[in-house]
Amino acid sequence: MQKLGALEAGGTKMVLAIFSGTGEILQQTSIPTRTPEETMPEMIRFFSQEKIQALGIGCFGPLDLNPSSPSCGYITMTPKLPWRNYPIVKAFQEALHVPVVLDTDVNGAALAESRLGAAKGLDSCLYVTIGTGIGGGLVIGGRCVHGLIHPELGHQLIHPDPRDPHPEGFCPYHTSCLEGLAAGPTIQKRWGVTAKDLPHDHVGWLIEAEYLAQMCHNAMMSFSPEKIILGGGVMQQDFLFPLVRSRTVSLLGNYLSCAAVEQGLDDYIVPPALGTRSGIMGAYLLACQA
């Protein structure tokens, strides 16, 4: 039986899975993300025991994905300092002796939702995760978009909401960027409670919806994706979706004339159809490419 390895490499945990060639999950586990010296041997052991034929990795970034770069396959300037400038592809290739394909975790999730989930049958989609950080994966023409590096949607600059007591945000790199204004840890720093404990009628959710709607507006004007999919821990608050859709329609200002907008974006800004499996399914599809 063909076996493919899939790794969803996150900042707090690593999700490892073995898939059959037809996409059936044969085995899955997770381990805490520690230093490379602590985490890599455990992951290598898991995949070695299963004798996989290829490995797909959806990983936190930033990543160097330029094939002509000497550091292609590296995790680069990540705030997770032990992993900074770490050659993750080379480490797995040398240990497992199999083809390895690397992409960002959100690109992997976007690919999975495009092929198997909420955007199946469409030519393009944007997947955004709003959790510990904010990242976006863009699929156009059935392929993940890369460029100078890869899209860093979470670090686009956003107009601060006048109701926000911390309009500068909490990003160590930028003032008033999306991640610094709307990620999960920001909600806790701003209001003193986690997203799941913030009351539904709290003004904080109107501020959150404002920032996410600005992002959706920018994406629609910049890339015109056929579907915007919002995942991650913050979006587990289902009541947030109508707030984001309504505010996005307002920000569009009747500029875009299309059925999706006229219908209130109910079927356009949506949760991931694959739920929490988008990331690991994306890693499996990357393994198929390998």
N, C-alpha and C positions, 0 to 999 in steps of 0.2 A: 504493500500500500504506500502511495506517495504521502509524505508528511511535510507540511510547511510550518515553519515557526513564525509566530507573530508576537511583537513586543510593542506595547503601548507604554512608552517611557515618560512618566510624569514626575513632577517635582516632589511629590510626597510618597508615591508608590509606583512600582513597576508591575504591569499586568502582562503575564506571559501565557501564551496559548499555543497548542498544537492543533492544526487543522488538517483534515483530509484534503485531497486535491479537489474535491467537490464542494468544499466549504463547510463541512461538518466540524464542529469543535469536538476534538477528541479528549482534550485535557486543558485545564486552565488553573492558574494560581496567581497569587500576587505576593510581592515582598516589599518592605519599606525601601525607599530610595535613600541610601546612605552615601558614602564616598564611593568612587569607582573601585578602589582597592577592596572595599567590603562587598559591594553589590555585584560587580562583574563576574567574579568566580562562581557565585551562586546561580546567576543567569546562564552562564556558559555550561555549567554542570547540567542544568535542566534541559537545555536544547541538545547537548551532546548525548545524553541518555536516550533521547527520542530519535536520534539519527535523522534529523531533518534534511531535506534536499535544498531548501532555500530559507532565507529569513527576511521578513519585512519589519521595518521599525518606523513607528510614528513617534516622534520625540519632541520634548520641549526644546525651545530654541533660545537664541538664534542659532541657525545652522549654516554651514558652508555647503551649498549644493551645486556649486559651479564645477562641472567636470574638468575644466582646464586649470582649476586652482590647486596649488600644492596642499592646501588644507581641506580639500573636498572630503566630505564625510565626517567633519569635525563638529562638535558642539563648540560654539565660539564664545561670545561675550555674555554668557548667561549670568544672572545674579546668583545662581547656585554655584558658588565659587569652586568647590572641589571638582566640578565638571567643566570648568572653563578651559577651552582649548583642548578638549579631550577627543582623541581619534576613535570614536565609537565604532565606525564601520570597520576600520582596520583591525581593531581589537577582536571583533567577532569573526572577521574573515580569517585571521590567523589562527584563531582557536577552533573554529568549526569547519573551515575549508569548504564553505558553500557560498553561493552568490548572496549578497546582502544589498537591499535597497532601503535607503533612508529618505524620509521626508518629515515635515513638521507634523506634530500630532493633529493639528487642526486641518492640515491638508489631507491627512489620512481619513479623518472623520468626514470631511467634505466629499472625498472620493467615494466613501461607503454610502453616504446619503444620496449621492448622485447615481450610483449604480444599483443600489439595493433599497434605498429608503425614500425619504420625503420628496426627493427630486428625481426619482427614477423616471426615465423616458424624456427628461428635459436635457437641453444642450448645455445649460449653465446653472450654477447655484453658488451661494455664499453660505458657508457654515461659520458661525461665531460662537465660541464658548465664553461664558461669563462666569468665572469662578474665582479661584485664587488669583488668577491673572485674566487677561482678555486677549484672545488671539482669533484670527480669522483665516480660513482656508477658502480659496476661490477656485472653482472649476469652470473652465470655459472650453467649449468644443470637446467635452469629455475628458479633459486633461487638467491636472493641477497647474496653476499659474506659478511660474518662477520668473525671476528677472535679475535685477542687480543682486539681490539675495532672494528673499521671498516676502510676500506681503506681511507687514507688521501692523495689522489693522488696529490693534490695541493701543498703539502709540500715535494715532492721528490726533490732531489738536481739536478741541471741542470748546464751544462757547459756554462758559460757566453759567449755571442757573443762578439768578439773583437771590434765590432762597437758600442757596448752599452756604453753610457756615465755613466751609473750607474750599473756596473756589479755585485755589491753586492746585488742589489734589494732593496725592501722596506718592507720586512716581519719583524715584530718585534721579531720573534722567530728564524729565520734561515737566513744565508747568502746564496744568490743565489739559493733560492728554486723557483719552478715554479710559485707559486702565487705571490711571491715578484718580479718576473721578468716579468710576462705576464698578470696579472689581469688588469681589466679596470682602476682602480685608478693609477696603475703603469704607464700606457701609458700617463695619464694626468700629473703625476709628472715628468716623464722623458722629455716630449716634450712641456708641457704647454698648451695642448689642449686635448679635449676628443677624444675618438676613432672615433666617428662619424664625427669629424671636422678635423681629420688628413688626409691630401691629400693621394689619392690612390697610388701615386708614391713616397711617403716618405719612406726613408730607415727604418723608424720605423716598417713598415709592414714586411719587410724582417727579421728584428730582431724578431718580434712577431712570424712569421712563423717558424723561427729557433727553438724557444723555444717550440712551440706546436708540431713541428715535432720530437724533441727529446723525448717529452712525448709519442707520438704515437709509436715511435721506441721502447722505453722502455716497453710500454704496450704489443706490439706485441711479444717482446722477453720474457716477464715475464708471461703473462696470455694467449696469443694467442687468443684473442677474435675474433669471426667471423664477428664482425662489430664494428667500432668505430664511435660514434655519438657525434658531437661537437655542443653544444648549448650555450645559454647565450648571453648577449648583445654584446660582442666583435665580436662574430661570425655572427652578423647581417650584417657585411661587407662581402658580398658574394664572392668578389674577393679574400678573404683570403684563401678559401678552396683550389683552385688550387696551391697556394703557399705552403700550408702545405703538400698537397699530393706529390708535386714534391720534396720538401726537404726531406720528409720521405723516398721516394724511394731512394734518394741519400744516406741517412744515413744507410739504410739497406744494401747497398754495395753488392747487388747480393747474399746475404746470404740466404734469404728465396726464395724458388722456389715454387711459387703457382700462380694460375690464377689471383688472386686479385692484386698482385704486378705487374705481367706482363702487366696488363691492366691499370696500372698507379694509382691504388687505387681510381678511380672515383666512384665506387660503394661500396667502403669499408670505407673511411672516409667521412661521410655524415652529413648533418644537420638533426635535429629531424623531423620525419614525422608528429608528433603531434604538431609541432610548439611550441607555448608558453603554450600549454595545457598539456605537459608531466608531469609536477609536480603535478597538481591537479588530473589528471587521475591516477597517481601513488598513491596518497593518497586514492583515491577511491578503488583501488585494495588492499591496506592495510586494508581498512575497510571491504572489502569482506573477507579477512583472519580472521579478528576479528569475 
